[in-house]
Amino acid sequence: MEKTAQIIFPYDQSPVKEVPMINKNDVETILNTAYTLFENQSGWIPAYKRIEILEKTASIMNDRSEELIHLAISEGGKPYKDSKAEILRAIKGVKLAAEHISQIKGEQIPMALTEASVNRIAFTSKEPIGVVAAVSAFNHPLNLAVHQVATAIAAGCPVIFKPASSTPLSGLALADILKEAGLPAGWLQVVLCDNETAELLVTDRRIHFLTFIGSAKVGWSLKSKLSPGTRCALEHGGAAPVIVESDADFSEMIPDLVKGGFYHAGQVCVSVQKIYVNQEISDRFIEVFAEATDKLIVGNPFDKTTDVGSLITPKEVDRVEQWVNEAIQEGATLITGGKRISDTCFQPTVLFNPSENSKVSTSEIFGPVVCIYSFTDREEAIKRANALEVHFQAAVFTKNVDIALDTAKKLNATAVMINDNTAFRVDWMPFGGRDSSGLGMGGISYTIEDMVREKMMVFKSKSL
């Protein structure tokens, strides 16, 4: 009997669709299909054709944007206005992938610099790395698919895409659109499976590149089991810290930080989580931040006025509630929120000075909770901000250029936003975690370059 996954609307737990899952017996056929395409160089998709396919894909996505928005909401529960922004980003991401194809190029390597290298000309070229396995997360079901699938197609690689089991519909819709746009059969295979089957697939020797977005525990485990020679890029989570100095501009900072903390109910790897505020302004900051937080509308993500929707599962609501209650018992002051609204929604919550040992301080919350800490010594605040093993994006708010640059230099992060929240991202910039937060850099063009490899040709002739 075929195993299926039941896709549920996170807000009211109503069924959306049932999707078939593969089992271990299907893995060989899937791998063989992709590997055979890669091995047959005469059948590789030429660059001009890849550009045509991706440009047409973006056009179809644009025409069906409202349909894609509703699909993403139904499986992921992200509010309408944020899902709309995601779909527009995804369309732009496909266009960026098409544009970068013309930049996949090598260079001439100088010869005749030594006597041994005379009469030679050398140059490099870039070719597809091979079969790409892409394992994705639930929180941006279409845009993450674009970052892992459109990039592989742009690089000329056959790709096997495993979306999150809770949010596969956007990835399946993208596959249908790519097929309609002219992508030949087999070049993209979308598979839904359990973790054991996924591990069997991605650790096979026929996989040349793994792109993984998800938990650090799973990502590092998979990396340790990859076949020799398989390259990988891992994107995990963080606990994005912010340093707020006494001269920060409240009018711009508060809306930015509230949005960065509660966007998609905090279920983003670079959500604002820990804000260290200079004690001189901490009382005022807490008051204004809490006031703005209380104005957020929590509700049905299909309602265009909703700011904060549901968490992905009721189990996550249970976890966030437990963490908040523990933090309060361990000394945190509850400023606002702190309670579940329903089985699927939790109040946007602000905690002040939780213990540095509480889970809300030591782990990625991945829920609608922001922690505020006061400081008197900025160096000490930076030290506290850097204390965790996870380092992704961070931020500093100040009008003083010297303080901004000094703080940015000292914060352990791959990107530091100055007078902007930690969740800022555009898809042509490098994006990724360092240390336990990940390996390699994402971003459309950076991922494409990861998915190609260099070959050098050296031509020897007496006439050179």
Secondary structure, DSSP 4 states (H G I P E B T S, - for coil): ---EEEEE-TTT--EEEEEE---HHHHHHHHHHHHHHHH-GGGSPPHHHHHHHHHHHHHHHHHTHHHHHHHHHHHH---HHHHHHHHHHHHHHHHHHHHHGGG----EEP--SSGGGTTEEEEEEEEE---EEEE--SSSTTHHHIIIIIHHHHHT--EEEE--TT--HHHHHHHHHHHHTTPPTTSEEE----HHHHHHHHTSTT--EEEEES-HHHHHHHHHTSPTT-EEEEE-----EEEE-TT--HHHHHHHHHHHHHGGGG-STT---EEEEETTTHHHHHHHHHHHHHTPPBS-TTSTT-SB---SSHHHHHHHHHHHHHHHHTTPEEEE--SBSSSS-B--EEEES--TTSHHHHS---SSEEEEEEES-HHHHHHHHT-SSEE-EEEEE-S-HHHHHHHHHHS-SSEEEESS-TT---TTS-B--EETTEES-BSHHHHHHHTEEEEEEEEE-TT-
